Every structure is written in structure tokens, then in C-alpha cells.
């Protein structure tokens, strides 16, 4: 139990939020997505069917370092909704939104004229798993992630709020 995540007692303002790229929409937002995709666009419909990536192997390797203080699988409710759930009261996630976004999200946004705020609250926007860690541990965690075949992206910070 002492090693169970989240370790809210260790999370503080200024900690990093690092993300693993998603394999697609991850089974979230289909009610919205199906209204936004052209019925004739078969490749996009096929892309919507890409299975959700689970990240077990990669996450276990990162947790084994002892440097991960929280983790969130990005499902319904988007990044903020999922990451904020693992943070202590009084802290929240502040995302940069500057990582590469898979094209499927642009197709949904454009096809349904979906506002950015709604896109971010429904979809993972290209991040399937997020972890919280101290800034000093970023390089170690990135190296461990690379060894597992995944790029760990800096996607935000923990802030007051």
C-alpha cells in the first residue's frame, strides 16, 4: 500500500506532467466523433476502430524507478478531467497543448465544427497516459520510457488552483 499511486503526499506545485502518445481516440467520444466524420470517409472510420492502448508494460517500467508520484489513463473527460483526479486538493494540471496531435482529432474538430474546449474535455488529444514526477527525474523517466519503446513528452505542470 505505501507504494500505491497516487502518492499525493509527494506531489507539489511545479511537478511535471509527462505523457505517452495515444494510439488514437481510445474508445472515447464516439458519440460525438460519429456525428463529425463523413460517412464516406472509410479510412477515418477505420482509424476510429484502432484499439485502446493500455500501457501496462511501459507504466510498470516507469513506476519501478520509484520516481512516478501519480498516473492517469486518459479516458473520457480528457486530460484535465483525468489528471486532476490524481492530484491533491488545491492543485491542478496546466497543459501546454503543444505536442503533436494525431490527424484524427483535426478531422473530428473540422467535420463537426467542434470547439477546442469541447475537444479537450472529450478526447485525449494524442496523450493516452500521463504521469506526474519531479522535474529532476524527467531525464531518467524519458530514458526508461525510450527503453520500453515509447516517447515521454512534457505536456504540462502541476499548479495551484
C-alpha positions as CSV (number, residue, x, y, z in Angstrom):
1,X,0.0,0.0,0.0
2,X,2.7,2.6,0.7
3,X,3.8,2.3,-2.9
4,X,0.3,2.7,-4.4
5,X,-0.3,5.6,-6.7
6,X,-1.1,8.4,-6.5
7,X,1.4,9.5,-3.8
8,X,-0.4,12.7,-3.1
9,X,1.9,13.5,-0.2
10,X,4.8,13.8,-2.7
11,X,3.0,15.9,-5.3
12,X,3.7,19.6,-5.3
13,X,3.3,22.7,-7.4
14,X,6.0,22.7,-10.1
15,X,6.0,19.0,-10.7
16,X,5.9,17.9,-14.3
17,X,3.2,16.1,-16.2
18,X,4.7,13.8,-18.8
19,X,2.6,12.0,-21.4
20,X,2.7,8.9,-23.6
21,X,1.3,9.3,-27.1
22,X,-2.1,7.7,-27.7
23,X,-2.9,5.1,-30.4
24,X,-6.0,7.1,-31.4
25,X,-9.2,8.2,-29.8
26,X,-9.1,5.3,-27.3
27,X,-12.8,4.4,-27.3
28,X,-13.8,7.8,-26.0
29,X,-16.0,10.3,-27.6
30,X,-17.6,8.0,-30.1
31,X,-21.0,9.6,-29.7
32,X,-19.5,12.9,-30.8
33,X,-17.0,11.6,-33.3
34,X,-19.5,9.6,-35.3
35,X,-21.5,12.8,-35.9
36,X,-18.4,14.6,-37.1
37,X,-17.0,12.1,-39.6
38,X,-18.1,12.0,-43.2
39,X,-20.0,8.6,-43.7
40,X,-18.0,8.1,-47.0
41,X,-14.6,8.6,-45.3
42,X,-13.8,4.9,-44.7
43,X,-10.1,5.4,-43.7
44,X,-11.2,7.7,-40.9
45,X,-13.9,5.2,-39.7
46,X,-11.2,2.5,-39.7
47,X,-8.9,4.8,-37.7
48,X,-11.7,5.3,-35.1
49,X,-11.6,1.5,-34.6
50,X,-7.9,1.3,-33.5
51,X,-7.9,-0.4,-30.1
52,X,-7.2,1.5,-26.9
53,X,-3.5,1.2,-25.9
54,X,-3.3,0.1,-22.2
55,X,0.4,1.0,-21.4
56,X,0.9,-1.7,-18.7
57,X,4.5,-2.6,-19.7
58,X,5.6,1.0,-20.1
59,X,3.9,2.2,-17.0
60,X,5.3,-0.6,-14.8
61,X,8.8,0.2,-16.0
62,X,8.3,3.9,-15.1
63,X,6.8,3.0,-11.7
64,X,9.8,0.7,-11.0
65,X,12.1,3.7,-10.9
66,X,10.3,5.0,-7.8
67,X,10.1,8.4,-9.4
68,X,6.4,8.4,-10.6
69,X,4.1,10.0,-8.0
70,X,0.8,9.7,-10.0
71,X,-0.5,8.2,-13.2
72,X,-3.7,8.7,-15.2
73,X,-5.0,6.7,-18.1
74,X,-6.6,9.3,-20.3
75,X,-10.2,8.1,-21.0
76,X,-13.4,10.1,-21.1
77,X,-13.2,13.6,-19.6
78,X,-10.0,14.4,-21.5
79,X,-6.6,15.2,-20.0
80,X,-7.7,17.7,-17.3
81,X,-10.6,15.6,-16.1
82,X,-8.4,12.5,-15.6
83,X,-5.1,14.1,-14.4
84,X,-6.9,16.4,-11.9
85,X,-8.4,13.3,-10.2
86,X,-5.0,12.1,-9.1
87,X,-3.7,15.5,-7.8
88,X,-4.1,16.7,-4.2
89,X,-6.8,19.2,-3.4
90,X,-5.7,22.7,-4.2
91,X,-3.5,21.6,-7.2
92,X,-4.5,21.2,-10.8
93,X,-2.9,20.3,-14.2
94,X,-1.8,23.1,-16.5
95,X,-1.2,21.7,-20.0
96,X,0.9,23.3,-22.8
97,X,-1.2,21.7,-25.6
98,X,1.9,21.9,-27.9
99,X,2.6,18.2,-28.6
100,X,1.9,16.6,-32.0
101,X,-1.8,16.0,-32.3
102,X,-2.9,12.9,-34.3
103,X,-4.8,14.0,-37.5
104,X,-7.9,12.1,-36.4
105,X,-8.7,14.9,-33.9
106,X,-8.4,17.6,-36.6
107,X,-10.9,15.6,-38.8
108,X,-13.3,15.4,-35.9
109,X,-12.9,19.1,-35.0
110,X,-13.3,20.3,-38.6
111,X,-16.1,17.8,-39.6
112,X,-18.3,18.7,-36.6
113,X,-17.1,22.3,-36.1
114,X,-16.3,21.3,-32.5
115,X,-15.0,24.0,-30.2
116,X,-11.5,23.5,-28.8
117,X,-12.7,23.4,-25.2
118,X,-15.1,20.6,-26.1
119,X,-12.4,18.6,-27.9
120,X,-10.1,18.9,-24.9
121,X,-12.9,17.8,-22.5
122,X,-13.9,14.8,-24.5
123,X,-10.8,13.4,-26.3
124,X,-7.3,12.5,-25.2
125,X,-5.9,14.8,-27.9
126,X,-3.0,12.5,-28.6
127,X,-2.0,11.6,-25.0
128,X,-3.0,8.2,-23.7
129,X,-1.3,8.0,-20.4
130,X,0.1,10.8,-18.1
131,X,2.4,10.6,-15.2
132,X,3.4,13.1,-12.6
133,X,7.1,13.4,-11.4
134,X,9.6,15.8,-10.1
135,X,11.5,17.9,-12.7
136,X,14.8,16.4,-11.6
137,X,13.6,13.0,-12.6
138,X,12.5,13.8,-16.1
139,X,15.6,12.6,-17.9
140,X,15.6,9.3,-16.0
141,X,11.9,8.7,-16.9
142,X,12.4,9.6,-20.5
143,X,15.3,7.2,-20.8
144,X,13.3,4.4,-19.2
145,X,10.3,5.1,-21.5
146,X,12.6,5.0,-24.6
147,X,13.9,1.7,-23.4
148,X,10.3,0.5,-23.5
149,X,9.7,1.9,-27.0
150,X,7.7,4.9,-26.1
151,X,8.4,8.6,-26.2
152,X,7.6,10.5,-23.0
153,X,6.5,14.1,-23.8
154,X,6.5,17.0,-21.4
155,X,2.9,18.1,-21.6
156,X,2.4,20.3,-18.5
157,X,3.0,21.2,-14.9
158,X,1.2,20.9,-11.6
159,X,0.0,24.4,-10.5
160,X,-2.1,25.9,-7.7
161,X,-5.8,26.1,-8.3
